[in-house]
Amino acid sequence: MKIQVQESDFDPGAEIAALHAGQPKVGAVASFVGLVRDLNDGESVTSLTLEHYPAMTEKSLREIVDQAMGRWSLLDVSLIHRVGELKPLDRIVFVGVASMHRGEAFAACEFIMDYLKTLAPFWKKEGTPGSERWVEAHASDETAAERWKK
C-alpha cells in the first residue's frame, strides 16, 4: 500500500507497474488520473492551488484506503495526491488498485475517488484571469459518495 501527498509530479505508468510487480495473483489493475482543467463553472482557470493540513490529510487518506481494503479483496493500492500550485493539464491525483478480479478493482478505484472528493481535507483555490476563488464542494460529488453508504 502506498499513500503519498506530495508537490512533485508522478509517473502513472510506473505507478501501475509497481502495483502488480512480482505479484502473480494480480488479475486486474484499475487506475484513475485526475488532471487540472482550464475551465470550471464556465470560467477560465489559470492555476489550481491545493492546500492541506498534513497530519489530518494523511489520516483521512489512510482511512479511505482502509475502508476500500475492508470492502473488497484487494492486493495493493496506490494513492498519490499532489499539493501546491498546479497549472492546467498537470496531474493532481493517482488512484491505482490491484486485485484478482476486475470488478473489485473498478469498484474500489471508484470508491476511493468518490470518498477523496468528499472526505479528504484539501482546500482548493482556483486562479482565474482576473481573480482567485475557493472551490466549493459539488452536490454531484456528494451524490456519488452516497451510493457507497448502502
C-alpha positions in Angstrom: 0.0 0.0 0.0 1.3 3.4 -0.9 -0.3 6.7 0.2 1.5 9.9 -0.5 0.8 13.6 -0.5 3.5 15.5 -2.5 4.3 18.6 -4.5 6.2 16.7 -7.2 4.6 15.1 -10.3 4.2 11.3 -10.6 4.5 8.8 -13.5 1.2 6.9 -13.9 2.9 4.1 -15.9 5.5 3.5 -13.2 2.8 3.5 -10.5 0.7 1.0 -12.4 3.7 -1.3 -13.0 4.5 -1.1 -9.2 1.0 -2.3 -8.3 1.5 -5.7 -9.9 5.3 -6.1 -9.9 6.1 -9.6 -8.6 2.5 -10.4 -7.7 1.3 -13.2 -10.0 -2.1 -13.2 -8.2 -3.0 -9.8 -9.7 -5.5 -10.3 -12.4 -6.7 -6.7 -12.7 -5.4 -3.2 -12.1 -7.8 -0.2 -12.3 -6.5 3.3 -12.1 -7.6 6.9 -12.3 -5.5 10.0 -13.0 -7.1 13.4 -12.3 -5.9 16.5 -14.2 -6.3 20.2 -13.7 -8.9 21.6 -16.2 -8.6 25.0 -17.8 -12.3 25.7 -17.3 -14.6 25.4 -14.2 -18.2 26.7 -13.8 -17.9 28.5 -17.2 -14.8 30.5 -16.2 -11.2 30.1 -17.4 -8.8 28.6 -14.8 -5.1 29.5 -15.0 -4.0 27.7 -11.9 -5.2 25.4 -9.0 -3.6 25.6 -5.6 -4.2 22.8 -3.2 -3.6 23.3 0.5 -3.8 20.8 3.3 -3.0 20.1 6.9 -0.6 17.1 6.7 -1.5 15.1 9.8 -5.2 15.4 9.1 -4.9 14.7 5.4 -2.7 11.6 5.8 -5.0 10.2 8.4 -8.1 10.8 6.2 -6.4 9.2 3.1 -5.4 6.1 5.1 -9.0 5.7 6.5 -10.4 5.9 2.9 -7.9 3.2 1.7 -8.5 1.1 4.7 -12.3 1.2 4.0 -11.7 0.1 0.4 -9.4 -2.7 1.6 -12.1 -3.9 4.0 -14.9 -3.9 1.4 -13.0 -5.6 -1.4 -10.3 -8.3 -1.7 -7.5 -6.0 -2.9 -3.9 -7.0 -3.3 -2.5 -3.5 -3.4 -3.5 0.2 -3.5 -1.6 3.3 -4.5 -2.9 6.8 -3.8 -0.9 9.9 -4.7 -2.4 13.4 -4.2 -0.5 16.5 -5.1 -0.5 19.8 -3.3 0.8 23.2 -4.2 0.3 25.3 -7.3 -0.7 23.4 -10.4 -1.4 24.5 -14.0 -4.0 23.2 -16.5 -3.1 19.6 -17.6 -1.0 19.0 -14.6 -1.7 15.7 -12.8 -3.4 16.1 -9.4 -4.2 12.6 -8.2 -3.5 9.0 -8.9 -5.5 6.1 -7.6 -4.5 2.6 -8.5 -6.0 -0.6 -7.3 -4.8 -4.2 -7.9 -7.0 -7.2 -7.3 -7.6 -10.7 -8.6 -10.7 -9.6 -10.5 -11.6 -6.5 -12.5 -15.0 -5.9 -10.7 -13.3 -5.4 -7.4 -10.5 -3.2 -8.9 -13.0 -1.0 -10.7 -15.3 -0.6 -7.7 -12.5 0.1 -5.2 -10.9 2.7 -7.5 -14.2 4.5 -7.9 -15.0 4.3 -4.2 -11.6 5.8 -3.3 -12.0 8.6 -5.8 -15.6 9.4 -4.6 -14.5 9.5 -1.0 -11.4 11.6 -1.8 -13.7 14.2 -3.4 -16.0 14.4 -0.3 -13.9 13.4 2.7 -10.3 14.3 2.2 -9.4 17.6 3.7 -7.9 19.5 0.8 -8.6 23.2 0.2 -8.6 24.2 -3.5 -8.2 27.8 -4.8 -8.5 28.5 -8.5 -6.7 31.2 -10.2 -8.7 32.9 -13.0 -7.6 35.7 -15.4 -8.9 38.3 -13.0 -9.0 36.9 -9.6 -8.8 33.9 -7.3 -11.7 31.9 -5.7 -12.0 29.0 -3.3 -13.6 25.9 -4.9 -16.8 24.7 -3.2 -17.9 21.1 -3.0 -20.2 20.0 -5.7 -23.5 18.3 -5.0 -22.7 15.7 -7.6 -19.7 14.6 -5.6 -21.8 14.1 -2.5 -24.4 12.1 -4.5 -21.6 9.9 -5.9 -20.3 9.1 -2.4 -23.7 8.5 -1.0 -24.2 5.3 -3.1 -21.3 3.6 -1.2 -23.1 4.1 2.1 -25.7 1.5 1.2 
